[in-house]
Amino acid sequence: MLKEYNAAFFGLYENWFKLLKNEFDEDRATELFRKAMEIGLSKAYGNQFKKGLTSEFISLVGERDRNVGLLVKFPEVSADKLIYQFHTDPFPNLKNEITPDKLDDTYIAFKVRYILGDEWRYKNTTHLWNGDKYTEFVIFR
């Protein structure tokens, strides 16, 4: 069951990014934001999973996203590829603060590397910020 979008949880991250950007610059803010994401996500996912399996990615990421109120879908899954769609924008208040590719890379790259491995890559095909119906990542090796 999908929980309500956790505006306070995501708002805290949004506020931290804005503060860091004001105090430093976008590059440094992005770097620190990425580190904060990596700490939080590694704790959320733990290490009790088999790395490299798309089924593990779907289970771990899907559960975590649902728990914070994000509607995500995985319309295509195989051993070497999966499609990961966000139908809820996790960070709507950062739309004019950073480009979508820079923001997404602060957490998508980590999820892919941490759960699937270093040989996996992703590409963004659509984005909510560009008026698309969802944000989509094709993840592959």
Secondary structure as UniProt FT lines:
FT   HELIX           7..23
FT   HELIX           26..45
FT   TURN            51..52
FT   HELIX           54..67
FT   TURN            68..69
FT   STRAND          72..77
FT   STRAND          81..86
FT   HELIX           92..94
FT   TURN            95..97
FT   HELIX           100..105
FT   TURN            106..107
FT   HELIX           108..111
FT   HELIX           112..116
FT   TURN            118..119
FT   STRAND          121..126
FT   HELIX           128..130
FT   STRAND          135..140
//
